[in-house]
Amino acid sequence: MSATGPTKKIFDQSDLASFRRSLAYTGLHQVLGKVIEKVRSQDVPSGYLDATLVTRDGVRAITRTKLEGPIKEDVVADSPVDSGRTPEDNHGPVFDGVIALFDKLQGLIDETPPLKGPRRFGNMACREWHEKVKANIGPWLQQVLNPADNQSELLLELKYYLENSFGSQVRLDYGTGHELSYLAFIGGLIDFKFLDYETLTGAQVLALFSKYYDLVRRLILDYNLEPAGSHGVWGLDDHFHLIYILGAAQFSTSNISPPVSQVLTGQMVNTYKSTNLYVNAIAFIFKIKLGPFNEHSPILYDIHTAVHLWSKVLQGLLKMYEVEVLGKFPVVQHFWFGEILYLWKDRQTGRELPVNPRSDDKEDSEEVGFINGTRGVNTTRSNISMTAAPWAMGRSQPKR
C-alpha cells in the first residue's frame, strides 16, 4: 500500500466517465445522503456560527430587493458569538477535538494578518497561513483521532482531504471543489467510526460544518480569495454549493420553516442566519455584494420567486450539484483518490479504472487563472444546468 496519500486520477474531460463509475463517486453520494438525513429539521446549535462574519459592518446588514420587507435597525447587529456551545450532548472526543482544531486554525489566521498593499485577488499572507497549516495539521489530527498503529495511511488520506478543503495555496482561490473535499473528510470520519453515525446528532453534524464555513469565510474575507471555477453572475454562488443543500435539508421537513419566497427578506435573514446554513449563505452574499439581489445573484433569486416547497428547492440543488460540481472537470480534477477512502476502482467489478496522465506543463497552464466552468462558453441563464431544476421548468407548485 502506498504511503504517499491520495493521487491525481482525473486529467482530462474524458476521465469523468471513469469517475462516475468509481467507488469514490458512490462513496461521495453516500456520505452526502447520510449528512442530509442527519440535518433534516435540525437547527445549527447556538455558538457555532459567528453572525459577524455574515453581517455588513457599519451599515444595515441587508440590501433591499423587491422581495424584502422593512429592515429594523435593532435586529441587524447580532450580539457576539456565544461561547456556551450546546449541541445536546454526548459529544464524544473526536467531535470535540475537530471543533477545537478549527479554533486552532482560526488562531493561525489571527497570527497571520494580511499583507498591506493593493491586490485585487489573493493576499500573499494566505500562502504563509497554508504553510502553517501544513506544519501543524498532521500532529493535530493525530491527537484528535488517536488512530491505531495500522491506520497511518488512513490518517494521511484524512489529512489530505481536510488540508485541501481550505482553498488553493497556489491560486489563492476557494470554490466548490474545496467544499467537496471537506465533505470527503467528514465521510472518512464516519466510515471509519471516528464519528459514530448511529449516535451522531444532526446538531453535531451542523456544528462541524458551521465551524468549517466560518473558517472559510474568514479566509475569503481576510485574504480576499478569488472564486474558483465561478460561473460569475450565472452561478449559484461564487464560492459555495453544498451549504445550500444542507440548509435546504434543514428546512425541507420542518413544520416551522419560513416560506421559500420570504427568505431574501431582511427579517428572515436576520432571524435564521445563525441557525440555518442556507440563510447563513444568503447573509454572506448580502455582506459582500452590493446592488439588487436579482442582478448579482439571479439563479438564487429565481429559486425564491418560482418555488414554494423546500423539498423542491433541495431536489433542484442536488440535481445542480450533480452537474455543476460532480460533473464538471474543472472542479473534480482537483479531487484526488486514495487507497482506503475514495477509491479509483470500478464499483461493479472492483478493478482499477484507467488513468490517462498528461504532461505537467500542460496541466499547469490550464489550471492557473481558470475562472469559468468551461473554456469558450459563456454561462447564461439558458445554458446553466439550473434550467433542469424544478424552479426553472415553469411549473406551478402548491404553497406549503
C-alpha positions as a printed NumPy array, in Angstrom:
array([[  0.   ,   0.   ,   0.   ],
       [  1.277,   3.439,  -0.91 ],
       [  2.283,   5.765,   1.886],
       [  2.073,   8.911,  -0.215],
       [ -1.591,   9.742,   0.28 ],
       [ -4.208,  10.336,  -2.432],
       [ -3.072,  10.773,  -6.036],
       [ -4.44 ,  12.52 ,  -9.094],
       [ -6.525,  10.389, -11.468],
       [ -8.669,  12.894, -13.382],
       [ -6.529,  14.528, -16.059],
       [ -8.996,  15.185, -18.846],
       [-12.684,  15.648, -19.573],
       [-12.822,  12.041, -20.778],
       [-11.886,  10.819, -17.276],
       [-15.269,  11.94 , -15.938],
       [-16.874,   8.774, -17.315],
       [-14.493,   6.678, -15.213],
       [-15.124,   8.903, -12.205],
       [-18.866,   8.268, -12.448],
       [-18.2  ,   4.509, -12.381],
       [-15.836,   4.694,  -9.422],
       [-16.277,   3.589,  -5.831],
       [-15.23 ,   7.12 ,  -4.884],
       [-18.197,   8.619,  -6.74 ],
       [-20.53 ,   6.212,  -4.96 ],
       [-18.904,   6.982,  -1.623],
       [-19.338,  10.725,  -2.04 ],
       [-23.029,  10.251,  -2.823],
       [-23.411,   8.039,   0.219],
       [-21.86 ,  10.495,   2.642],
       [-23.908,  13.338,   1.154],
       [-27.065,  11.3  ,   1.713],
       [-26.061,  10.466,   5.279],
       [-25.368,  14.093,   6.119],
       [-28.653,  15.263,   4.591],
       [-30.634,  12.732,   6.632],
       [-28.996,  13.87 ,   9.855],
       [-29.646,  17.585,   9.381],
       [-33.303,  17.422,   8.297],
       [-35.469,  19.6  ,  10.567],
       [-32.417,  20.463,  12.694],
       [-31.027,  23.87 ,  13.662],
       [-27.407,  24.887,  13.931],
       [-26.851,  24.937,  17.711],
       [-26.056,  28.175,  19.494],
       [-22.46 ,  29.345,  19.395],
       [-21.244,  27.619,  16.229],
       [-21.913,  30.299,  13.609],
       [-20.357,  33.729,  14.064],
       [-23.   ,  36.163,  12.809],
       [-20.441,  38.966,  12.461],
       [-18.909,  37.115,   9.505],
       [-22.15 ,  37.462,   7.544],
       [-23.223,  40.911,   8.752],
       [-22.072,  44.04 ,   6.968],
       [-20.153,  46.327,   9.31 ],
       [-21.308,  49.836,   9.997],
       [-24.479,  49.734,   7.889],
       [-27.651,  47.734,   7.875],
       [-26.87 ,  44.136,   7.057],
       [-29.156,  43.664,   4.07 ],
       [-29.524,  45.468,   0.757],
       [-33.192,  45.829,  -0.109],
       [-34.684,  43.958,  -3.045],
       [-38.24 ,  43.743,  -4.307],
       [-38.803,  40.709,  -2.088],
       [-37.736,  42.346,   1.124],
       [-39.792,  43.837,   3.881],
       [-38.682,  46.735,   6.071],
       [-35.461,  46.213,   7.984],
       [-35.384,  47.303,  11.591],
       [-32.056,  48.606,  12.782],
       [-32.428,  46.884,  16.153],
       [-32.35 ,  43.387,  14.613],
       [-29.393,  43.879,  12.292],
       [-26.41 ,  43.818,  14.619],
       [-26.219,  40.457,  16.321],
       [-24.513,  40.025,  19.647],
       [-21.051,  38.411,  19.58 ],
       [-20.898,  34.692,  19.039],
       [-21.965,  32.759,  22.116],
       [-19.14 ,  30.755,  23.658],
       [-21.514,  28.445,  25.532],
       [-21.905,  25.744,  22.906],
       [-24.684,  23.285,  23.446],
       [-25.201,  20.556,  20.834],
       [-27.285,  18.257,  23.181],
       [-24.801,  16.15 ,  24.077],
       [-22.951,  13.174,  24.485],
       [-20.272,  14.901,  22.389],
       [-17.515,  12.362,  22.061],
       [-13.788,  13.102,  21.971],
       [-13.462,  13.245,  18.174],
       [-16.321,  15.715,  17.782],
       [-14.848,  17.937,  20.492],
       [-11.392,  17.516,  19.001],
       [-12.422,  18.575,  15.499],
       [-14.219,  21.616,  16.907],
       [-11.085,  22.532,  18.873],
       [ -8.976,  22.006,  15.752],
       [-10.981,  24.67 ,  13.931],
       [-10.354,  27.054,  16.813],
       [ -6.619,  26.431,  16.307],
       [ -6.938,  27.086,  12.576],
       [ -8.706,  30.357,  13.373],
       [ -5.795,  31.178,  15.647],
       [ -3.384,  30.732,  12.743],
       [ -5.343,  33.385,  10.83 ],
       [ -5.084,  35.71 ,  13.829],
       [ -1.302,  35.364,  13.836],
       [ -1.016,  35.725,  10.037],
       [ -2.539,  39.113,   9.173],
       [ -2.978,  40.05 ,   5.509],
       [ -0.11 ,  41.912,   3.888],
       [ -0.7  ,  45.592,   3.22 ],
       [ -0.95 ,  46.986,  -0.267],
       [ -3.457,  46.818,  -3.135],
       [ -4.213,  43.459,  -4.714],
       [ -7.468,  42.603,  -6.488],
       [ -7.478,  38.914,  -5.559],
       [ -5.453,  36.829,  -3.191],
       [ -3.372,  38.278,  -0.374],
       [  0.018,  36.552,  -0.256],
       [ -0.229,  36.114,   3.512],
       [ -2.664,  33.297,   2.766],
       [  0.244,  31.22 ,   1.475],
       [  2.006,  31.665,   4.793],
       [ -1.18 ,  30.529,   6.553],
       [ -1.257,  27.389,   4.399],
       [  2.368,  26.67 ,   5.305],
       [  1.488,  26.883,   8.986],
       [ -1.465,  24.559,   8.423],
       [  0.77 ,  22.021,   6.667],
       [  3.215,  22.119,   9.554],
       [  0.543,  21.53 ,  12.197],
       [ -2.438,  19.683,  10.753],
       [ -0.847,  16.228,  10.884],
       [  0.039,  16.297,  14.595],
       [ -3.281,  17.959,  15.426],
       [ -5.271,  15.267,  13.607],
       [ -3.16 ,  12.559,  15.221],
       [ -4.066,  13.959,  18.617],
       [ -7.772,  14.282,  17.774],
       [ -8.26 ,  10.865,  16.163],
       [ -5.702,   8.783,  18.08 ],
       [ -5.627,   6.24 ,  15.236],
       [ -4.459,   2.663,  15.611],
       [ -0.898,   1.789,  14.636],
       [ -2.096,   0.264,  11.356],
       [ -4.07 ,   3.376,  10.343],
       [ -1.185,   5.631,   9.311],
       [ -2.266,   5.59 ,   5.653],
       [ -5.851,   6.359,   6.644],
       [ -4.642,   9.321,   8.704],
       [ -2.635,  10.535,   5.709],
       [ -5.716,  10.432,   3.488],
       [ -7.911,  12.191,   6.045],
       [ -5.233,  14.856,   6.415],
       [ -5.161,  15.337,   2.657],
       [ -8.909,  15.929,   2.33 ],
       [ -9.037,  18.302,   5.285],
       [ -5.97 ,  20.242,   4.191],
       [ -7.343,  20.632,   0.678],
       [-10.708,  21.915,   1.87 ],
       [ -9.31 ,  25.372,   2.689],
       [ -8.702,  26.615,  -0.845],
       [ -5.656,  26.655,  -3.108],
       [ -2.335,  27.84 ,  -1.733],
       [ -1.072,  28.341,  -5.299],
       [ -4.044,  30.029,  -6.973],
       [ -5.294,  31.777,  -3.821],
       [ -8.86 ,  30.785,  -4.574],
       [-11.701,  28.843,  -2.998],
       [-14.651,  27.052,  -4.557],
       [-16.979,  24.089,  -4.606],
       [-14.168,  21.58 ,  -5.134],
       [-12.641,  22.569,  -1.807],
       [-16.072,  22.346,  -0.199],
       [-16.351,  18.82 ,  -1.653],
       [-13.033,  17.909,  -0.041],
       [-14.424,  18.746,   3.401],
       [-17.446,  16.536,   2.73 ],
       [-14.966,  13.762,   1.884],
       [-13.156,  14.361,   5.182],
       [-16.388,  14.084,   7.176],
       [-17.256,  10.944,   5.22 ],
       [-13.944,   9.392,   6.179],
       [-14.544,  10.109,   9.856],
       [-17.963,   8.45 ,   9.619],
       [-16.908,   5.457,   7.521],
       [-14.115,   4.513,   9.914],
       [-16.149,   5.141,  13.074],
       [-14.158,   8.096,  14.348],
       [-17.632,   9.622,  14.382],
       [-20.304,   7.047,  15.21 ],
       [-23.082,   7.711,  12.707],
       [-25.698,   5.981,  14.85 ],
       [-25.162,   8.29 ,  17.83 ],
       [-24.064,  11.375,  15.889],
       [-26.779,  14.02 ,  16.143],
       [-27.943,  16.411,  13.463],
       [-26.878,  19.295,  15.676],
       [-23.357,  17.899,  15.817],
       [-23.184,  17.475,  12.041],
       [-24.316,  21.071,  11.594],
       [-21.777,  22.233,  14.17 ],
       [-18.954,  20.516,  12.263],
       [-19.974,  22.192,   9.011],
       [-20.62 ,  25.551,  10.679],
       [-17.113,  25.71 ,  12.118],
       [-15.736,  24.872,   8.689],
       [-17.779,  27.539,   6.906],
       [-16.851,  30.194,   9.464],
       [-13.17 ,  29.424,   8.913],
       [-13.533,  29.582,   5.136],
       [-15.439,  32.884,   5.358],
       [-12.529,  34.361,   7.293],
       [-10.068,  33.113,   4.677],
       [-12.166,  34.665,   1.9  ],
       [-12.587,  37.971,   3.712],
       [ -9.135,  38.362,   5.279],
       [ -7.132,  37.137,   2.281],
       [ -9.502,  38.211,  -0.497],
       [ -9.603,  34.777,  -2.102],
       [-10.713,  34.506,  -5.71 ],
       [-13.764,  32.373,  -6.533],
       [-12.585,  29.065,  -8.002],
       [-14.494,  27.802, -11.028],
       [-17.123,  30.52 , -10.747],
       [-19.806,  30.96 , -13.401],
       [-19.918,  34.631, -12.485],
       [-23.386,  36.116, -12.268],
       [-24.929,  32.927, -13.69 ],
       [-23.598,  30.66 , -10.986],
       [-25.493,  29.693,  -7.87 ],
       [-22.828,  31.283,  -5.658],
       [-19.242,  32.445,  -6.157],
       [-17.815,  30.007,  -3.612],
       [-20.344,  27.517,  -2.249],
       [-22.986,  24.971,  -3.206],
       [-23.068,  22.267,  -0.534],
       [-24.001,  24.789,   2.148],
       [-27.278,  25.483,   0.311],
       [-28.068,  21.767,   0.107],
       [-27.561,  21.339,   3.847],
       [-29.623,  24.415,   4.68 ],
       [-32.448,  23.383,   2.357],
       [-32.421,  19.958,   4.01 ],
       [-32.754,  21.661,   7.399],
       [-35.945,  23.326,   6.17 ],
       [-37.272,  20.533,   3.942],
       [-39.166,  18.515,   6.563],
       [-39.684,  21.152,   9.224],
       [-43.179,  22.374,  10.073],
       [-41.872,  25.789,  11.106],
       [-39.702,  26.632,   8.087],
       [-40.092,  30.124,   6.622],
       [-41.81 ,  30.327,   3.228],
       [-39.29 ,  29.99 ,   0.398],
       [-40.48 ,  33.276,  -1.088],
       [-39.614,  35.227,   2.074],
       [-36.065,  34.025,   2.738],
       [-34.485,  37.012,   0.966],
       [-36.238,  39.484,   3.234],
       [-34.24 ,  41.305,   5.88 ],
       [-36.386,  39.986,   8.703],
       [-35.959,  36.343,   7.67 ],
       [-32.23 ,  36.655,   7.045],
       [-31.644,  38.13 ,  10.476],
       [-33.921,  35.565,  12.112],
       [-32.335,  32.445,  10.596],
       [-28.745,  33.338,   9.671],
       [-27.351,  31.824,  12.878],
       [-29.426,  28.63 ,  12.801],
       [-29.762,  27.678,   9.114],
       [-26.873,  27.228,   6.684],
       [-28.876,  28.215,   3.6  ],
       [-29.862,  31.544,   5.121],
       [-26.354,  31.969,   6.511],
       [-25.02 ,  31.695,   2.952],
       [-27.573,  34.24 ,   1.737],
       [-26.494,  36.609,   4.514],
       [-22.874,  36.295,   3.378],
       [-23.88 ,  37.315,  -0.148],
       [-25.616,  40.39 ,   1.233],
       [-22.447,  41.206,   3.178],
       [-20.034,  41.05 ,   0.236],
       [-22.206,  42.212,  -2.676],
       [-23.991,  45.477,  -3.361],
       [-26.904,  46.217,  -5.635],
       [-30.185,  44.447,  -6.401],
       [-30.103,  40.76 ,  -5.481],
       [-31.778,  39.717,  -8.725],
       [-28.892,  41.283, -10.667],
       [-25.873,  39.892,  -8.812],
       [-27.455,  36.528,  -7.85 ],
       [-30.169,  35.795, -10.443],
       [-30.158,  32.   , -10.017],
       [-30.808,  32.23 ,  -6.286],
       [-33.37 ,  34.939,  -6.931],
       [-35.183,  32.633,  -9.363],
       [-35.466,  29.975,  -6.667],
       [-37.257,  32.355,  -4.339],
       [-39.666,  33.633,  -6.955],
       [-40.569,  30.302,  -8.588],
       [-40.509,  27.614,  -5.881],
       [-42.849,  27.165,  -2.923],
       [-41.622,  23.941,  -1.313],
       [-38.27 ,  23.461,   0.413],
       [-38.308,  19.832,  -0.692],
       [-38.325,  21.067,  -4.299],
       [-35.502,  23.502,  -3.553],
       [-33.455,  20.617,  -2.141],
       [-34.276,  18.412,  -5.126],
       [-33.159,  21.079,  -7.58 ],
       [-29.967,  21.879,  -5.694],
       [-28.995,  18.207,  -5.644],
       [-29.609,  17.948,  -9.377],
       [-27.492,  21.025,  -9.97 ],
       [-24.726,  19.673,  -7.687],
       [-24.568,  16.534,  -9.787],
       [-23.944,  18.569, -12.938],
       [-22.097,  21.675, -11.771],
       [-19.812,  20.113,  -9.137],
       [-19.501,  16.33 ,  -9.502],
       [-19.92 ,  16.566, -13.261],
       [-17.541,  19.445, -14.013],
       [-13.934,  18.634, -14.952],
       [-12.502,  21.957, -13.669],
       [-13.913,  21.107, -10.227],
       [-13.275,  17.388,  -9.797],
       [ -9.844,  17.389, -11.471],
       [ -8.577,  18.568,  -8.092],
       [-10.246,  15.716,  -6.206],
       [ -7.624,  13.023,  -5.649],
       [ -8.091,   9.355,  -4.842],
       [ -6.65 ,   7.18 ,  -2.107],
       [ -6.106,   3.525,  -1.324],
       [ -8.575,   3.437,   1.577],
       [-11.231,   6.151,   1.495],
       [-12.15 ,   7.182,  -2.048],
       [-11.037,   4.523,  -4.489],
       [-10.39 ,   4.85 ,  -8.215],
       [-11.964,   1.447,  -8.783],
       [-14.977,   0.306, -10.756],
       [-17.871,  -0.054,  -8.334],
       [-19.203,  -3.105, -10.196],
       [-16.018,  -5.084, -10.846],
       [-13.705,  -3.735,  -8.137],
       [-10.962,  -3.306, -10.726],
       [ -8.713,  -0.278, -11.061],
       [-10.058,   2.269, -13.514],
       [ -7.837,   3.557, -16.339],
       [ -5.612,   6.575, -15.767],
       [ -4.518,   8.84 , -18.617],
       [ -1.954,  11.31 , -17.257],
       [ -0.863,  14.31 , -19.252],
       [  2.256,  16.459, -19.063],
       [  2.637,  18.728, -16.039],
       [  3.336,  21.821, -18.119],
       [  0.027,  21.446, -19.973],
       [ -1.822,  20.877, -16.725],
       [ -0.298,  23.931, -15.061],
       [ -1.08 ,  26.187, -17.993],
       [ -4.721,  25.126, -17.933],
       [ -5.252,  25.296, -14.187],
       [ -3.81 ,  28.672, -13.244],
       [ -6.083,  31.62 , -13.848],
       [ -9.108,  29.463, -14.635],
       [-12.346,  31.223, -13.759],
       [-15.376,  29.86 , -15.593],
       [-16.645,  26.315, -15.746],
       [-15.686,  25.565, -19.365],
       [-13.468,  27.383, -21.842],
       [-15.01 ,  29.307, -24.684],
       [-18.577,  29.058, -23.358],
       [-20.173,  31.939, -21.507],
       [-22.545,  30.668, -18.867],
       [-26.013,  32.211, -19.166],
       [-29.446,  31.689, -17.695],
       [-30.309,  29.473, -20.661],
       [-27.365,  27.039, -20.589],
       [-26.576,  26.597, -16.906],
       [-27.74 ,  23.271, -15.526],
       [-30.132,  25.04 , -13.174],
       [-32.566,  25.171, -16.093],
       [-33.172,  21.476, -15.423],
       [-34.148,  22.163, -11.833],
       [-37.798,  22.294, -10.761],
       [-37.95 ,  26.061, -10.328],
       [-36.799,  26.599, -13.926],
       [-39.494,  24.464, -15.519],
       [-42.277,  26.983, -15.23 ],
       [-44.344,  24.646, -13.099],
       [-46.824,  25.941, -10.618],
       [-46.37 ,  24.325,  -7.219],
       [-48.675,  24.493,  -4.217],
       [-47.64 ,  26.618,  -1.304],
       [-46.82 ,  24.832,   1.915]])
